Amino acid sequence: MAEKTIMLVCAAGMSTSLLVSKMQKAAKEQGEIVNIFATAAADANNKLESEKPDILMLGPQVSYLFDQFKSRLTIPVEMINMQDYGMMNGAKILAHALEEIK
């Protein structure tokens, strides 16, 4: 079982799949035990219930959902930096997520 679970949300759940891979690679290199997964905004509520993530990270294309999630969740809700997202900087996004979970 993973020590930490990071949930990424984007418009359709597709654009973050590559980012998940990059974050998993960075976690493995750093010896971090994490479960990282991506989902579409439309399915985010179901995944929050079933997966119980430690943090929710929103892709830039769904930034309009930030306040909605932030107001009702007790876990950290963070925006993925647009530049890091565009560059698919998995290591930097993972570091941000882990810092917010602590």
C-alpha positions in Angstrom: 0.0 0.0 0.0 1.3 3.4 -0.9 2.3 5.8 1.8 0.8 8.8 -0.1 -1.8 9.1 -2.8 -1.7 12.0 -5.3 -4.7 12.7 -7.5 -4.3 14.8 -10.6 -7.4 16.2 -12.3 -7.5 17.5 -15.9 -10.3 18.1 -18.4 -10.4 14.5 -19.8 -7.9 12.6 -17.8 -5.7 12.1 -20.8 -3.2 15.0 -20.8 -2.1 14.1 -17.3 -1.2 10.4 -18.1 2.2 11.4 -19.3 2.7 13.6 -16.2 1.7 10.7 -14.0 4.5 8.5 -15.6 7.1 11.3 -15.1 6.0 11.8 -11.5 6.2 8.0 -10.8 9.7 7.9 -12.3 10.8 10.8 -10.1 9.3 9.1 -7.1 11.0 5.9 -7.8 14.4 7.7 -8.2 13.8 9.5 -4.9 12.7 6.3 -3.1 9.3 7.8 -2.4 6.4 5.4 -2.1 3.4 7.1 -3.7 0.3 6.2 -5.6 -0.2 8.8 -8.4 -3.2 8.7 -10.7 -5.0 11.0 -13.1 -8.7 11.4 -13.7 -11.1 13.5 -15.7 -12.8 16.4 -13.9 -16.2 14.7 -14.5 -15.1 11.7 -12.5 -13.2 13.5 -9.8 -15.8 13.2 -7.1 -16.1 9.5 -7.5 -12.3 9.1 -7.4 -12.1 11.3 -4.3 -14.4 8.8 -2.5 -12.9 5.6 -3.8 -9.2 6.5 -3.7 -9.0 8.8 -0.7 -6.0 10.8 -2.0 -3.8 12.8 0.3 -3.7 15.7 -2.1 -5.7 16.9 -5.2 -3.8 18.7 -7.9 -5.6 20.5 -10.7 -4.2 20.9 -14.2 -4.2 24.4 -15.6 -7.2 23.7 -17.9 -9.5 23.0 -14.9 -8.3 25.9 -12.7 -12.0 27.0 -12.6 -12.7 24.0 -10.3 -10.2 25.2 -7.6 -12.5 27.1 -5.3 -15.2 24.4 -5.6 -12.8 21.7 -4.4 -10.9 23.9 -1.9 -14.1 24.9 -0.1 -15.3 21.3 0.6 -12.2 19.2 1.0 -10.0 18.7 4.0 -7.0 17.6 2.0 -4.7 20.1 0.3 -6.0 21.3 -3.1 -3.3 22.7 -5.3 -2.9 24.1 -8.9 -0.2 22.5 -11.0 2.1 25.3 -12.1 1.3 26.0 -15.8 5.0 26.0 -16.8 5.8 22.8 -15.0 2.7 21.2 -16.5 3.7 22.3 -20.0 7.2 21.0 -19.6 5.9 17.8 -18.0 8.3 18.4 -15.1 7.2 15.4 -13.0 10.0 15.8 -10.4 9.1 19.4 -9.6 5.3 18.7 -9.4 6.0 15.7 -7.2 8.1 17.8 -4.9 5.3 20.4 -4.6 2.8 17.7 -3.9 4.9 16.0 -1.2 5.7 19.4 0.4 1.9 20.2 0.7 1.1 16.8 2.1 3.6 17.1 5.0 
